[in-house]
Amino acid sequence: MQYAMTPRISTLAIVGKFAIALIAVVIMQGILSFKFRVFGYFDLPLIFSVYYVFTLGNPIASILIGSSLGLMQDSLSGAVLGANGLSKTLIGFCAASAVHKFAVDQPITRIFALFLFSIGDGILVTILGLMVGPAAAGAGFGTAPSRWLISAAFNTLLGLVLFGYRDRVTDATT
């Protein structure tokens, strides 16, 4: 009796692909925001973190995803080291908690989540920057609320497009 060989995907291969995707998102964000000023308003690591936290729904995985994305973003952006790491970690944990309370596969829920998480990320990063010193806060606190709103609007729009595309691709393959 012969058994059919079925390909098995190893855990190491899945983790490797995921790590490559994490690094690619952060590098893409760094390059695009350096070359094009408008991409400074987008936060691809935040969108990536929220989407995969919504997909996984695991608080431990969300902490790992958020902290690794945030720390890589800090290392490339010149922000206070650890500000984005802590911010993305807290937002990832809150998003994982929201998975169990809300229907996060609905577009209206994703709109509110992306908008609120983007504003929360901006507030946390600004507060942490101000705690280190006024020079580390960047342009200053006076223009921060308008920057948070613009960034939240851009992140929400881009996130909905990316969520829709990813959902369409995964539904086509399953």
N, C-alpha and C positions, 0 to 999 in steps of 0.2 A: 504494500500500500504506500503510495507516494503522497506527500503533502505538498500542496501548492505553496510556493514561496511568496509570502506577502511582505511588502516592504514595511519596515518599522522605523518610525521616526524617533531618533534618540532624543533624550532630554537635553543633551549637550548641544545638539543641532538646533533645537528650538531656542535655547538660551543664547546661543551664538548669533542666530538671526535677529533675535530681539535686541541684543547688545549692539549689533551693527546698525539696526534701525534707530536706536537711541542716539548713537554717535552721529549718524547721518542727519538727524533732525536738528541737533544742536549746531553742527557745522554749517548746515544749510541756513539756519537762522543767523548765524554769525556773518556768513559771507553776504547774504542778501541785505542785512541791515547795514553792513559796511559799505556796500556798493550803491544801494538805493535807500534814500532817507526815509521813504514811506514805510519800508519794512521794519523800521524801528518801533512802529506802533503794533506790529504783529508779535505774537508770542507763540511760536510753533511748539516749543517744549510744553507749554501749558495746555495747548489744544491736544497734543499727543498724550499727555498725562491724563487729562480728563477722559478722553475717549477710551484709552485702554483700562483705566480704572472702572469706567462704566461697563466695559466688556467683561473684565475679570470679576469685579465686585468683591475682591479680597483685600481687607485692610492692610495685611502685611505686604502683599505685592504692591499695593498702592504707595506705601511708605517707601519701598525700595525704588519704584519707578520715579516717584516725585523727587526724592533726595538725589538720585543719580542724575536726573535731568537738570535739576536746579544747580547742583554743584558744577556740572559741566558747563552750564550756561554762565555761571559766575566766573569760571576760569577763562572763558573766551570774551566776556562782555566788558570786563574791567570794573564791574560793580563790586560792592563789598562782598568778599568771599564768605559764602554761607547764607547770604540774604535770600537769594533765589532758592537755595537748597532747603532752607527752613520753610519758606513760603510754599514751594511746590509740595513739600512733605505734608504740611498741614492741609493744603487744598486737596491733595490726593486722599488723605484720610477722610476728610469731610465728604468728598465725592463718593468714596466707597461706602460711607454710612448712608448717603442719599440713595444708593442703589437699592437698599433694602426698604426704603420708605416711599419712594416715588417710582413711577414708570418711566425710566430714563431712556427708553427706546422711542418715546414720542417727541416730535419736533419741538413742541412748545416747552416741554421740560428741558430739552437741550438748550433752547434759546435762553431761558432763565438761568440755567446752570452755567453756561459759558459766560454770560454777561456778569453774573454775580461773582463767579470765581475769578474772572479777569480783574474786576474792581478790587476784590479781596487781595489778589496777588499784588496789584499796584500799591495798595495801602500798606501791606506788610513789608514790601521791599522798601518803600519810602520811609516807613517808621524805623526799620532796621538801619537804613542808611543815615538817618538823622541821629540815631543813637550813637553811631560811630563818630560822627562829626558832620557839621554843615557842609564841608567841602565834599564829603562822600555822597551827599544826597543828590548831586547832579545839578540840574537847572534850578532847583529851589522848590520850596513847598508851594509858592504862590501859583505856579502854573500846573502843579501836580493834578488837581481834580479834573481839569479839562483834558489833560493827557490820559488820565484813567478812563474817562468816558469815551474818548476817541479810540483808545486801545481796546476797550471792551466791545465797542461796536464793530471794529475790524475783526477782532478775534471771534466774535459771534458769527459774523458773516462767513469768514473763512472756515470756521469750525463746522458750520452747517453744510457747507459745500463738501468738505472733506469727509464728514460723517456720512452724508448721502452717497458719496462715491464709494466709500469703503463698505457701507451696507449693501449697496448694489452689487459690488464685486463679490462679497462673501455670500450673498443670497444666490448669485449665479453659480458659485462653485459648490454649494451644498445641496 
